[in-house]
């Protein structure tokens, strides 16, 4: 598949920033504690579903101290409509315990420490840092992966390698570009029936309509 030229990459970057400069996550949260939980729950689950689940969870367990003492079955029951709720419930409580034991009850805001928390991998850490701190990072989910490949921004087969390639090519404003590519992929450049003719403002840069799946 043909790859985007340096000129095209710069033009795509500028168009994304122009259209999504104020974009933020669609997950609902009030603080860093609520954000990290929402992002953890959003893995292989829609933001819409997470936003339905979290109010009851945050009401009963409003901070890490409360969550680390939670009954596992109670947390499972609250988040049971979320995909992989059994594993996620275990990880939420483990995450809270580690924050209490190793970080004085304060959720860390750097990648090295975040990825030591249960259920937090590189993608989750990056999403949290992008949203909460405007970090110059990008995280590759299914939407970002698909958009990157359709626009010829990457030919890599995995999320990590695609992230490295996008970071190398875009260099700056990565937090804006992350949100842009997520929303563009979610609502316009969809996996099935992309809105190419009606809503797409990047048609001239598109290399294929193939629906790529992240490896």
C-alpha contacts under 8 A as a table, 3 or more apart, distances in Angstrom:
res1	aa1	res2	aa2	distance
1	X	152	X	7.39
1	X	155	X	7.93
1	X	207	X	7.15
1	X	208	X	7.98
2	X	152	X	6.28
2	X	207	X	6.55
3	X	151	X	7.69
3	X	152	X	4.25
3	X	153	X	6.29
3	X	154	X	7.19
3	X	155	X	7.73
3	X	207	X	7.77
4	X	7	X	7.96
4	X	8	X	5.67
4	X	9	X	6.08
4	X	151	X	6.83
4	X	152	X	4.82
4	X	153	X	5.71
4	X	205	X	7.62
5	X	8	X	5.04
5	X	9	X	6.10
6	X	9	X	5.05
6	X	10	X	6.29
7	X	10	X	5.25
7	X	11	X	6.25
8	X	11	X	4.99
8	X	12	X	5.97
8	X	205	X	7.18
9	X	12	X	5.15
9	X	13	X	6.09
9	X	153	X	7.10
9	X	169	X	7.43
9	X	170	X	7.50
10	X	13	X	5.08
10	X	14	X	6.25
10	X	170	X	7.63
11	X	14	X	5.16
11	X	15	X	6.19
12	X	15	X	5.15
12	X	16	X	6.15
12	X	202	X	7.42
12	X	205	X	7.72
13	X	16	X	5.23
13	X	17	X	6.25
13	X	170	X	7.15
13	X	177	X	7.22
14	X	17	X	5.14
14	X	18	X	6.03
15	X	18	X	5.01
15	X	19	X	6.22
16	X	19	X	5.27
16	X	20	X	5.87
16	X	21	X	7.68
16	X	177	X	6.51
16	X	180	X	5.95
16	X	181	X	7.70
17	X	20	X	5.22
17	X	21	X	4.91
17	X	176	X	6.52
17	X	177	X	6.68
17	X	180	X	7.33
18	X	21	X	5.94
19	X	180	X	7.75
20	X	23	X	5.12
20	X	176	X	6.95
20	X	177	X	7.91
20	X	179	X	7.41
20	X	180	X	5.36
21	X	176	X	6.06
21	X	180	X	7.88
22	X	176	X	7.81
23	X	176	X	7.15
23	X	179	X	6.09
23	X	180	X	6.88
24	X	131	X	6.82
24	X	179	X	6.33
25	X	28	X	7.95
25	X	131	X	6.80
25	X	179	X	6.92
26	X	47	X	6.46
26	X	48	X	7.99
27	X	35	X	7.70
27	X	38	X	6.61
27	X	39	X	7.68
27	X	47	X	5.64
27	X	48	X	7.62
27	X	50	X	7.31
27	X	51	X	6.25
28	X	35	X	7.61
28	X	38	X	7.59
28	X	51	X	6.02
29	X	32	X	7.84
29	X	34	X	5.22
29	X	35	X	5.34
29	X	38	X	7.43
30	X	34	X	6.28
30	X	35	X	7.33
31	X	34	X	5.43
31	X	35	X	6.19
32	X	35	X	4.94
32	X	36	X	6.16
32	X	107	X	7.20
32	X	132	X	7.02
33	X	36	X	5.56
33	X	37	X	6.49
33	X	63	X	6.71
33	X	64	X	7.25
33	X	107	X	6.85
34	X	37	X	5.29
34	X	38	X	6.13
34	X	58	X	7.17
35	X	38	X	5.10
35	X	39	X	6.12
35	X	128	X	6.85
36	X	39	X	5.15
36	X	40	X	6.08
36	X	124	X	7.88
36	X	128	X	6.19
37	X	40	X	5.05
37	X	41	X	6.17
37	X	92	X	7.12
38	X	41	X	5.16
38	X	42	X	6.11
38	X	50	X	6.51
38	X	51	X	7.80
38	X	54	X	7.07
39	X	42	X	5.00
39	X	43	X	6.94
39	X	124	X	6.34
39	X	127	X	7.38
39	X	128	X	7.16
40	X	43	X	5.97
40	X	88	X	7.48
40	X	119	X	6.64
40	X	120	X	6.84
40	X	124	X	6.64
41	X	45	X	6.98
41	X	50	X	6.44
41	X	82	X	7.18
41	X	88	X	6.76
42	X	45	X	4.77
42	X	46	X	5.98
42	X	47	X	5.96
42	X	50	X	6.15
43	X	46	X	7.94
44	X	83	X	6.68
45	X	49	X	6.88
45	X	50	X	7.16
45	X	82	X	6.52
45	X	83	X	5.91
46	X	49	X	5.30
46	X	50	X	6.39
47	X	50	X	5.00
47	X	51	X	6.12
48	X	51	X	5.23
48	X	52	X	6.55
49	X	52	X	5.16
49	X	53	X	6.45
49	X	81	X	7.90
49	X	82	X	7.05
50	X	53	X	5.08
50	X	54	X	6.08
50	X	82	X	7.11
51	X	54	X	5.55
51	X	55	X	7.19
52	X	55	X	6.85
53	X	56	X	6.44
53	X	57	X	6.88
53	X	78	X	7.04
53	X	79	X	5.94
53	X	81	X	7.58
53	X	82	X	7.68
54	X	57	X	4.92
54	X	58	X	5.88
54	X	79	X	7.80
55	X	58	X	5.26
55	X	59	X	6.03
56	X	59	X	5.08
56	X	60	X	6.29
56	X	78	X	7.05
57	X	60	X	5.42
57	X	61	X	5.84
57	X	62	X	7.69
57	X	75	X	7.51
57	X	78	X	6.40
57	X	79	X	7.65
58	X	61	X	4.99
58	X	62	X	4.75
58	X	63	X	7.72
59	X	62	X	5.66
61	X	64	X	7.53
61	X	66	X	5.17
61	X	67	X	5.22
61	X	70	X	7.71
62	X	66	X	6.62
62	X	67	X	7.50
63	X	66	X	5.52
63	X	67	X	6.28
64	X	67	X	4.92
64	X	68	X	5.91
64	X	96	X	4.95
64	X	97	X	7.46
64	X	99	X	7.31
64	X	100	X	7.09
64	X	105	X	6.64
65	X	68	X	5.44
65	X	69	X	6.75
65	X	96	X	7.09
65	X	97	X	7.87
65	X	100	X	6.98
65	X	105	X	7.23
66	X	69	X	5.52
66	X	70	X	6.45
67	X	70	X	5.00
67	X	92	X	7.69
67	X	93	X	6.00
67	X	96	X	6.12
68	X	93	X	5.06
68	X	94	X	7.05
68	X	95	X	7.87
68	X	96	X	4.93
68	X	97	X	4.97
68	X	100	X	7.94
69	X	93	X	7.67
70	X	74	X	7.28
70	X	75	X	7.04
70	X	93	X	7.03
71	X	74	X	5.30
71	X	75	X	6.52
72	X	75	X	5.27
72	X	76	X	6.19
72	X	89	X	6.58
72	X	90	X	6.69
72	X	93	X	7.53
73	X	76	X	4.93
73	X	77	X	6.08
74	X	77	X	5.07
74	X	78	X	6.35
75	X	78	X	5.16
75	X	79	X	6.31
75	X	89	X	5.76
76	X	79	X	5.34
76	X	80	X	5.49
76	X	85	X	6.17
76	X	86	X	6.04
76	X	89	X	5.43
77	X	80	X	5.14
78	X	81	X	7.99
79	X	82	X	5.59
79	X	85	X	6.01
79	X	89	X	7.49
80	X	83	X	7.64
80	X	85	X	5.38
80	X	86	X	7.67
81	X	85	X	7.28
82	X	85	X	5.38
84	X	87	X	5.77
84	X	88	X	6.22
85	X	88	X	4.94
85	X	89	X	5.86
86	X	89	X	5.37
86	X	90	X	6.55
87	X	90	X	5.22
87	X	91	X	6.21
88	X	91	X	5.02
88	X	92	X	6.02
88	X	119	X	7.16
89	X	92	X	5.17
89	X	93	X	6.53
90	X	93	X	5.54
90	X	94	X	6.25
91	X	94	X	4.94
91	X	95	X	5.79
91	X	118	X	5.12
91	X	119	X	5.28
92	X	95	X	5.09
92	X	96	X	6.28
92	X	118	X	7.23
92	X	119	X	7.31
93	X	96	X	5.14
93	X	97	X	6.23
94	X	97	X	5.08
94	X	98	X	6.22
94	X	117	X	7.59
94	X	118	X	5.86
95	X	98	X	5.30
95	X	99	X	6.28
95	X	117	X	5.12
95	X	118	X	4.94
95	X	119	X	7.24
96	X	99	X	5.14
96	X	100	X	6.30
97	X	100	X	5.14
97	X	101	X	6.07
98	X	101	X	4.98
98	X	102	X	5.63
98	X	103	X	7.31
98	X	117	X	6.59
99	X	102	X	5.52
99	X	103	X	4.91
99	X	104	X	6.52
99	X	105	X	5.11
99	X	106	X	6.24
99	X	107	X	5.94
99	X	108	X	7.99
99	X	117	X	7.63
100	X	103	X	5.85
100	X	104	X	5.17
100	X	105	X	4.11
100	X	106	X	7.28
101	X	104	X	6.34
101	X	105	X	7.29
102	X	105	X	7.78
103	X	106	X	5.50
103	X	107	X	6.73
103	X	108	X	7.03
107	X	114	X	7.84
108	X	113	X	6.15
108	X	114	X	6.02
109	X	113	X	7.45
109	X	114	X	6.65
109	X	128	X	7.96
109	X	129	X	6.46
110	X	113	X	5.79
110	X	114	X	6.01
110	X	125	X	7.75
110	X	129	X	7.22
111	X	114	X	5.03
111	X	115	X	6.05
111	X	122	X	7.24
111	X	125	X	5.78
111	X	126	X	7.08
111	X	129	X	7.92
112	X	115	X	5.88
112	X	116	X	7.13
113	X	116	X	5.38
113	X	117	X	7.33
114	X	117	X	5.62
114	X	120	X	6.60
114	X	121	X	7.89
114	X	125	X	5.85
115	X	118	X	7.62
115	X	120	X	5.18
115	X	121	X	5.23
115	X	122	X	6.36
115	X	125	X	6.44
116	X	120	X	7.21
117	X	120	X	5.54
120	X	123	X	7.81
120	X	124	X	5.54
120	X	125	X	6.24
121	X	124	X	5.42
121	X	125	X	6.11
122	X	125	X	5.07
122	X	126	X	6.06
123	X	126	X	5.15
123	X	127	X	6.17
123	X	139	X	5.26
123	X	140	X	6.84
123	X	141	X	7.78
124	X	127	X	5.14
124	X	128	X	6.24
124	X	139	X	7.86
125	X	128	X	5.27
125	X	129	X	6.23
126	X	129	X	5.08
126	X	130	X	5.88
126	X	137	X	6.37
126	X	138	X	6.64
126	X	139	X	5.78
127	X	130	X	5.09
127	X	131	X	6.07
127	X	138	X	7.57
127	X	139	X	6.14
128	X	131	X	5.33
128	X	132	X	5.84
128	X	133	X	7.83
129	X	132	X	5.29
129	X	133	X	5.18
129	X	134	X	6.46
129	X	135	X	5.54
129	X	137	X	7.86
130	X	133	X	5.69
130	X	134	X	4.56
130	X	135	X	4.68
130	X	136	X	6.97
130	X	137	X	6.31
130	X	138	X	7.44
130	X	175	X	5.37
131	X	134	X	5.73
131	X	135	X	7.72
131	X	175	X	7.66
134	X	175	X	5.97
135	X	174	X	7.85
135	X	175	X	6.16
136	X	172	X	6.60
136	X	173	X	6.15
136	X	174	X	5.02
136	X	175	X	5.38
137	X	167	X	7.40
137	X	174	X	5.16
137	X	175	X	5.56
137	X	178	X	7.79
138	X	163	X	6.48
138	X	166	X	7.83
138	X	167	X	6.94
138	X	174	X	5.45
138	X	175	X	5.98
138	X	177	X	7.39
138	X	178	X	5.21
139	X	144	X	7.81
139	X	163	X	6.41
139	X	178	X	6.48
140	X	143	X	7.57
140	X	144	X	5.23
140	X	145	X	5.81
140	X	159	X	5.49
140	X	160	X	7.33
140	X	162	X	7.16
140	X	163	X	5.87
140	X	178	X	7.84
141	X	144	X	5.37
141	X	145	X	6.02
141	X	159	X	7.10
141	X	182	X	7.67
141	X	214	X	7.42
142	X	145	X	5.17
142	X	146	X	6.17
142	X	213	X	6.54
142	X	214	X	5.70
143	X	146	X	5.22
143	X	147	X	6.16
143	X	181	X	6.85
143	X	182	X	5.33
143	X	183	X	7.92
143	X	184	X	7.92
143	X	185	X	4.74
143	X	186	X	6.24
143	X	190	X	7.75
144	X	147	X	5.22
144	X	148	X	5.92
144	X	178	X	7.29
144	X	181	X	5.23
144	X	182	X	5.46
144	X	185	X	6.61
145	X	148	X	5.25
145	X	149	X	6.30
145	X	159	X	6.76
145	X	162	X	7.06
145	X	212	X	7.26
145	X	213	X	7.27
145	X	214	X	5.99
146	X	149	X	5.34
146	X	150	X	6.10
146	X	185	X	7.19
146	X	191	X	7.48
146	X	211	X	6.60
146	X	212	X	5.13
146	X	213	X	6.68
146	X	214	X	7.47
147	X	150	X	5.13
147	X	151	X	6.05
147	X	181	X	6.60
147	X	184	X	7.82
147	X	185	X	5.99
147	X	189	X	6.74
148	X	151	X	5.42
148	X	152	X	6.20
148	X	153	X	4.88
148	X	154	X	5.61
148	X	162	X	7.92
148	X	166	X	7.92
149	X	152	X	5.01
149	X	153	X	5.83
149	X	154	X	5.22
149	X	155	X	6.07
149	X	212	X	7.13
150	X	153	X	7.63
150	X	206	X	5.80
150	X	207	X	5.50
150	X	208	X	5.30
150	X	209	X	6.45
150	X	210	X	7.09
150	X	212	X	7.93
151	X	154	X	7.94
151	X	205	X	5.88
151	X	206	X	4.72
151	X	207	X	5.56
151	X	208	X	7.53
152	X	155	X	7.03
152	X	206	X	7.28
152	X	207	X	6.07
153	X	165	X	7.94
153	X	166	X	6.91
154	X	162	X	6.07
154	X	165	X	6.46
154	X	166	X	7.03
155	X	162	X	7.45
156	X	159	X	7.87
156	X	161	X	5.84
156	X	162	X	5.30
156	X	165	X	7.87
157	X	161	X	7.10
157	X	162	X	7.16
157	X	214	X	7.02
157	X	215	X	5.75
158	X	161	X	5.41
158	X	162	X	6.08
158	X	214	X	6.01
158	X	215	X	4.50
159	X	162	X	5.07
159	X	163	X	6.03
159	X	214	X	6.08
159	X	215	X	6.38
160	X	163	X	5.08
160	X	164	X	6.32
161	X	164	X	5.05
161	X	165	X	6.23
162	X	165	X	5.07
162	X	166	X	6.12
163	X	166	X	5.19
163	X	167	X	6.03
164	X	167	X	5.14
164	X	168	X	6.14
165	X	168	X	5.10
165	X	169	X	6.16
166	X	169	X	5.11
166	X	170	X	5.83
166	X	171	X	7.79
167	X	170	X	5.42
167	X	171	X	5.24
167	X	172	X	7.89
167	X	174	X	7.15
168	X	171	X	5.49
170	X	173	X	7.64
170	X	174	X	6.99
171	X	174	X	6.88
173	X	176	X	5.52
173	X	177	X	6.35
174	X	177	X	4.92
174	X	178	X	5.95
175	X	178	X	5.16
175	X	179	X	6.54
176	X	179	X	5.37
176	X	180	X	6.06
177	X	180	X	4.84
177	X	181	X	5.99
178	X	181	X	5.37
178	X	182	X	6.24
179	X	182	X	5.17
179	X	183	X	6.21
180	X	183	X	5.39
180	X	184	X	5.88
181	X	184	X	5.00
181	X	185	X	5.83
182	X	185	X	5.27
182	X	186	X	6.01
183	X	186	X	4.93
183	X	187	X	6.02
183	X	188	X	7.79
184	X	187	X	5.59
184	X	188	X	5.24
184	X	189	X	5.87
185	X	188	X	5.69
185	X	189	X	4.42
185	X	190	X	5.29
185	X	191	X	7.77
186	X	189	X	6.68
186	X	190	X	5.71
187	X	190	X	6.17
188	X	194	X	5.79
188	X	195	X	5.14
188	X	196	X	7.35
188	X	199	X	6.40
188	X	200	X	6.26
189	X	194	X	4.76
189	X	195	X	6.24
189	X	196	X	7.16
189	X	200	X	7.34
190	X	193	X	6.30
190	X	194	X	4.47
190	X	195	X	7.23
191	X	194	X	6.37
191	X	211	X	5.24
191	X	212	X	7.66
192	X	211	X	7.31
194	X	209	X	7.96
195	X	198	X	5.55
195	X	199	X	5.51
195	X	200	X	6.11
196	X	199	X	6.21
196	X	200	X	5.00
196	X	203	X	6.63
197	X	200	X	6.43
200	X	203	X	5.94
202	X	205	X	5.58
202	X	206	X	6.67
203	X	206	X	5.27
206	X	209	X	7.74
